[in-house]
Amino acid sequence: MDGVEPELVDDAEHALMHEPGVLGVRDLKMRWIGHRLHADAELDIDPRATLAEAHAIAHSAEHSLTHAVPKLATALVHVYPAHDAANSEV
């Protein structure tokens, strides 16, 4: 099984972390399917963001990923409201 080069994962994470509105990267999975690279990302955003704002952040993040990572064919981005770990109940 072919793994994704760590440099490509680093490039993707860097692009996502510098995207306006992104507070954190929860998860990033990249995989080769044939000769095409695919990415799935889960991002934390401001919990007060509207649905339209969340959609715009996700769309922009997908666009940034496809330009930051060579050979990336598709990117699927999910956004979640960031939460303050200090205020959450366990």
C-alpha positions in Angstrom: 0.0 0.0 0.0 1.4 3.4 -1.0 1.5 6.0 1.8 1.2 9.7 1.3 4.5 11.6 1.6 4.7 13.4 5.0 5.6 16.7 3.2 2.3 16.6 1.3 0.4 16.2 4.6 2.4 19.0 6.1 1.6 21.3 3.1 -2.1 20.5 3.4 -2.2 21.1 7.2 -0.3 24.4 6.7 -2.7 25.6 4.1 -5.7 24.8 6.3 -4.3 26.4 9.4 -3.7 29.6 7.4 -7.2 29.7 6.0 -9.3 32.6 7.4 -11.9 31.4 9.8 -10.1 28.1 10.6 -9.4 27.8 14.3 -7.9 24.3 14.2 -7.5 21.1 12.2 -9.3 18.2 14.0 -8.3 15.5 11.5 -6.7 15.3 8.1 -6.7 12.1 6.0 -5.0 11.9 2.6 -4.9 8.8 0.4 -3.9 7.8 -3.1 -6.6 6.3 -5.2 -4.8 5.2 -8.3 -2.7 8.1 -9.4 -5.0 10.7 -7.8 -4.6 12.1 -4.3 -7.7 12.7 -2.2 -8.1 14.6 1.1 -10.7 14.6 3.9 -10.4 17.3 6.5 -12.2 18.2 9.7 -11.8 21.8 10.8 -12.8 23.8 13.9 -14.4 27.1 13.3 -16.1 29.8 15.4 -19.2 28.3 16.9 -21.1 31.6 16.3 -20.5 31.3 12.5 -23.7 31.2 10.4 -24.4 28.3 8.1 -23.5 30.5 5.2 -20.2 31.5 6.8 -19.3 27.9 7.6 -20.0 26.9 4.1 -17.8 29.7 2.7 -15.0 28.7 5.0 -15.2 25.0 3.9 -15.4 26.0 0.3 -12.4 28.3 0.6 -10.4 25.6 2.5 -11.1 23.1 -0.3 -9.9 25.6 -2.9 -6.7 26.3 -0.9 -6.0 22.6 -0.5 -6.2 22.0 -4.2 -3.7 24.8 -4.9 -1.3 24.0 -2.0 -0.9 20.2 -2.7 0.3 19.0 -6.0 -1.7 16.1 -7.5 -4.6 16.7 -5.1 -7.7 15.7 -7.2 -10.4 16.2 -4.6 -10.8 17.7 -1.1 -13.7 17.2 1.2 -13.9 19.5 4.1 -16.2 19.2 7.1 -16.5 22.1 9.6 -17.4 21.8 13.3 -18.0 24.4 15.9 -14.9 24.7 18.1 -15.5 24.2 21.8 -13.6 25.4 24.8 -12.2 22.2 26.4 -12.1 24.0 29.8 -15.8 24.6 29.7 -16.9 21.2 28.4 -18.2 18.4 30.7 -16.4 15.0 30.6 
